[in-house]
Amino acid sequence: CKDRFWAPEIFVGKNKFFITFNATNSSEKFNAKLKSYVAFSDNIKGPYTVIPKPLVEVESSTNDAHLFRDDDGTVWLFCNLEGSIIAQRFDEDTASTYGDYITLIRKGEEGSWDSIGIEGSFVVKRDGKLYLWYSSWTRGYEMGIAVSEGMDKPFVKMECNPVISCSN
C-alpha cells in the first residue's frame, strides 16, 4: 500500500499466518477510502501475500480489523463500520469474509463517553463469555467492554464503561 498503512494485527491460523491492516490507496488494487485488508503467509516472517479486495465489501470505510477464533472453530472478523462494531465470518482457506455481517454494538447516545465514534475492537473469551473491547475518542482516548454469551447473543456494554480512560 503506497498511500497509508496502519494498525496491523497478526492472527495465527490453522495453516497460515494472517495480518489484518487498514489502508487507503489510490492505486487500482485498492479502494481510495479507508478499508480493512488481509495478507497471509505460510511463515510468520513472510513474505506475505496481500489480498487486494477489502475484507468487508461495503461502500463505507471500515477500520481496525481483528480476527478471533471461537471455540467451535469459526473465525470471526471484527471491525468498525459507520459508528458500529460489526462481525463477519472469515474463511482461512480463501482469506476472505463470507455471509452477512452482524452489528454488535453502536456508538453511544449523544453526551455519552463513546458518542462520537467507536473503533479498535478486539475480543477475548473467558469462562464462556465473549468480551468485546473497543475504543472511543469522544473525550480523549478511552476503552470500554461489551459482553455476550455467544456470537448469536446480544453484546451488552458494561455499565462501568469506560474501563480505561486517558481523558483530560
N, C-alpha and C positions, 0 to 999 in steps of 0.2 A: 504494500500500500504506500503510495507516494505522498499523499496529502496529510493524513493524520492516522495515527495508530496508537491505541492505549487500552488500559485495563485488561491485560492478558491474564488468563487463568488456565491452569493445566488440570486435566482430568485423566485419570488412569482408567482406561477402558479394559475390556476383556482381552483384546489382542492388539490394541493400538493406544497411542497417547494422543490426546486431543488438546488443542489450545483454542479457547474462545477469546475473541477480542473485538473491540469496537474500531470502526474505521469510517472515514469519509474519503472518497477518492473520485476524482473526475474522469478517471480512465474508463475505457469501455467495459472493463471487467467488473467495476464496482459502481453502485448507485451513489450519486453525489450526496445524498442525505446520510446522516449518522445511522449506521446499521451494525448489527452483531453478526460476526462471521466465525468460521471454524477452520482450523488446519489440523492435519493428522500426520502421524509418523509411526513407524514400527519401532523406533528407538527414541527414548526420551531426549537425546541430544540432537535429534533431527537427522537429516533435513526434513522439514515439514512441507506438506502439500496443502496449499490454500484452496478451499472450495470457494469459487468466486461468486456464488449465489448467497444472498443473505439467509441467515438461519430462519427468520420469521418473514414470510412473504406478505408484507403489508406496505401500503403507501407511506405510512408514518415512519418516523425514526424509531429505532429500538436501541437499547443501551444496556451495558453491563451483563452480558450473558454468563450464566453459571450452569454447569451440568451436575446432576445429582442422580445416583443410582438408589432406587428404593429396594426394600427387602425382597420384593418379588422379581427383581432383576430389571424392571423397567427403568430406563434412563429418561430423565426429565430435563428440559432446558427451561431455565427461569430467566426472565429479563424484564426491563422496564419498557412499557409501551403506553404513551399518552396519559401519564399520571397514574398508571396502574402497574402492578407486578403481575405478569402472566406466566403461564407454564404451558409447554407443549412437549409431546413425546419426541424422543431423539433416537434415531436408528444408528447404531455404531457401525454397521456394515456399509451404509451409504453416506455416513457423516451428514445426515440431514434430518430435519424435523418432519413429522407426519401427523395427520389428524388435525382437528381444530384446536386452537389454543383456548385455554380457560383463564378467566380473570380471577386472581386470588384475592388481592386487596387493591383498594383505590386510595389515592391521596386523601388526606383528611379534610374535614369541613373547614370553611373559612375561619381563621383565627386559631386553628389547632397547630400544634408543633410541626405537623407534616402536610400543611395545606397547600404549599406552592408546588411541590412535586416529590416523588419518591423514586429511588434507584438503588443500585448496588446490592441487590438481593443475593443471599446465599442461604442454603438450607442444611440443617443437621437433624438427625433423628436420634432421639433418646427415649428409652422406655416406651417405645411405640408411638411417640408423638413427633410430629414434624414441627420444627422451629424455623420459621422464615424470618431471617434478619433482613432489615432494609434500612436505607438511609434517607434523610431529607436535609435540604439546605435552607429551609424556611427561616430559622432563627440562628443560623450558623450550622455547622455540620453535626447532625445528631443521628442516633440509631435507635430503632425500635424492633420489636419482635411481634410476629403473629403466629399463633399456634393452631395446629389442626390434628385431628385423629387419623387423617389419611388424605391422599390426593383427591378422593371422591367426597370429602367432607369440607365444610367451610373453614377458612382460615380466619381467626379472630384476633384482632390486635389486643395486646396486653394493656390493661388499664394503667399500669405503671410506666408506660412509654412516655418519653424516650428513656431507654435504659442506659445509654451513653450520650453525654452531651458535651460539646465543645463550644456552646453558645457564649456570647459575651454577657 
